[in-house]
């Protein structure tokens, strides 16, 4: 009898220990080793931050001044409204830079040209397109000076700036005037060929890139989207996108290698080769799609996953299928991502 009771106690202890081990097991497939940081700007001026798409930290409240771009320059967090603001403490407090104001194309509808700023990690310079000139900062966005290092003075104020994967900087003035800069060299004017050049009957162009290919976009959609593989010397039209619809942004989402453009009430499109295809399943057709950003998560098993986020005036959307379909993640009125 004593032997039977002792065996029973041993059996129960084994079951209890096994249950505890199962309860305390760590699921390595869902434990994050390398998280991401996503910054979210709003049409109403809000600025949020999340590391897991579950909890959102508010860095700046509603002030009805649209956040048009977010830039990370080393340890400084910068955001652009009609003025430029910088934070040295990860968004706990912001101060205004000494930059010049940046206008909106239509403040009522909160339309603006994207790609107004970037951080060149090679030169450690923050560039900013203003109403009057190209400006630069050598102290991570605190103070700006007017750029004068041009081989030929620009014919007017620039609209946008981009940097290819190979480091080439490219500045858009209008369809007939662009400049490029390599390394610490001078801004030199780009000479387009007479045959393959951008249309000149519209003045709303802004510049973007995918890998080492330049992308020129007509904001109003009249001329659509064009590409150049030789630093802006020759330009060719992309196919597939709707015409005469405002193109609110163009960018390559991190980790995907895919270039996206977003429209006001005409959906989201991805560039396949030289042709755009609709890729906005799950996003309302009437949404203003204003930015797409990609983020990477590495789990303890070294499995890597990429997530896409789309900022719209109908909410923040997420995709786990490289942007082929979307689901609503958070309600709100969002204008940009980083």
C-alpha positions, 0 to 999 in steps of 0.5 A, spaced: 500 500 500 505 504 501 509 503 495 502 504 491 501 511 494 509 513 493 508 511 486 501 515 485 505 521 488 511 520 484 506 520 478 502 526 480 508 530 481 511 528 474 504 531 471 504 537 475 512 538 473 510 537 466 504 542 466 508 547 469 514 546 463 508 547 458 505 553 461 512 556 461 515 555 454 517 560 450 514 560 443 520 562 439 516 563 433 513 569 435 518 572 440 521 578 437 529 579 437 529 585 432 523 589 432 521 595 428 519 602 429 514 606 425 512 613 426 505 615 423 504 622 421 496 625 421 493 630 416 490 633 423 497 634 426 498 628 430 505 624 430 505 617 433 510 611 434 509 604 435 514 598 435 508 592 434 502 595 431 498 594 438 500 599 442 501 607 439 505 612 443 503 619 441 509 624 440 505 630 438 497 631 439 492 634 434 493 641 432 490 641 425 497 642 421 498 636 417 504 632 418 507 632 411 514 628 412 518 624 417 525 624 417 530 620 422 537 623 422 542 619 426 539 620 433 534 626 431 527 625 429 525 630 425 518 632 422 515 637 417 509 641 417 509 648 414 515 648 418 521 643 420 521 641 427 527 636 431 527 632 437 533 630 440 530 625 445 526 621 441 520 625 440 519 627 448 520 634 446 520 638 439 523 645 437 523 649 431 528 649 426 531 656 423 528 654 416 524 658 411 516 656 411 514 650 406 507 652 402 502 647 401 499 646 394 492 646 397 491 647 404 484 646 404 484 639 402 491 639 405 495 637 398 502 638 398 508 635 394 512 629 397 519 628 398 521 635 400 526 633 405 531 627 406 537 625 410 544 624 406 548 619 411 554 619 407 555 627 408 551 627 414 546 633 411 539 634 412 536 637 405 530 641 405 526 644 399 522 650 401 518 656 398 524 659 395 530 655 395 534 648 397 537 648 404 541 644 408 543 642 415 550 640 418 547 639 425 542 634 424 536 639 422 537 644 427 539 650 423 539 650 415 543 654 410 541 656 403 545 651 398 549 655 393 553 650 390 550 650 383 554 650 377 548 654 374 543 657 379 536 654 379 531 657 374 526 657 380 525 654 387 525 646 387 519 642 388 522 635 391 529 631 392 531 624 392 537 619 393 538 613 389 541 607 392 547 608 389 548 615 393 546 620 387 542 626 389 537 628 385 533 635 385 527 637 381 525 644 379 520 643 374 520 638 368 525 642 364 530 643 370 533 638 374 540 637 378 544 632 380 549 631 385 554 625 387 558 625 394 561 632 396 561 634 389 557 640 386 550 640 384 550 640 376 544 641 371 541 635 368 541 636 360 535 632 357 535 629 350 531 633 345 527 626 343 526 623 350 524 628 355 519 630 360 513 633 358 513 641 359 506 642 359 505 641 366 509 644 372 507 640 378 512 635 377 516 631 383 521 626 384 522 619 387 526 613 385 526 606 386 533 602 386 537 606 381 532 608 377 529 615 377 521 616 377 518 623 375 511 624 377 506 629 375 502 631 381 495 632 378 496 626 374 495 629 367 502 626 364 502 621 369 509 617 371 515 617 368 522 613 369 529 614 367 535 609 368 541 614 366 540 619 371 535 623 368 538 624 361 532 620 358 525 619 360 520 614 358 512 614 360 510 608 365 503 605 363 497 602 367 496 608 372 489 612 372 490 619 368 488 626 371 487 623 378 492 627 383 498 622 385 499 624 392 506 620 393 511 615 390 516 611 394 519 604 394 517 601 400 523 598 405 524 591 404 519 590 398 523 592 392 517 595 390 515 602 388 508 604 390 504 610 388 497 613 391 491 617 389 486 621 391 480 616 390 483 612 385 487 607 389 494 604 390 498 602 385 505 598 384 510 598 379 511 591 375 517 593 370 514 599 367 507 598 368 503 600 374 497 595 377 492 596 382 494 593 389 489 596 394 484 590 395 481 592 402 483 599 402 476 604 400 476 606 393 475 613 396 481 614 400 486 618 400 492 614 400 498 618 402 504 613 403 506 606 404 512 604 408 515 597 409 518 594 416 522 588 418 521 583 424 526 578 426 524 573 431 528 568 435 528 563 430 531 568 425 525 568 421 524 574 418 517 577 416 516 584 412 510 588 414 507 593 409 503 599 412 499 604 408 497 611 411 490 614 408 485 619 411 480 612 412 485 609 417 492 606 417 492 599 413 497 593 414 499 588 409 502 581 410 502 579 403 507 585 400 502 590 399 497 585 395 491 586 400 490 590 406 486 590 412 485 596 417 489 596 423 487 603 426 482 608 425 484 615 423 486 620 418 494 619 416 498 623 412 505 620 412 509 614 415 517 613 416 
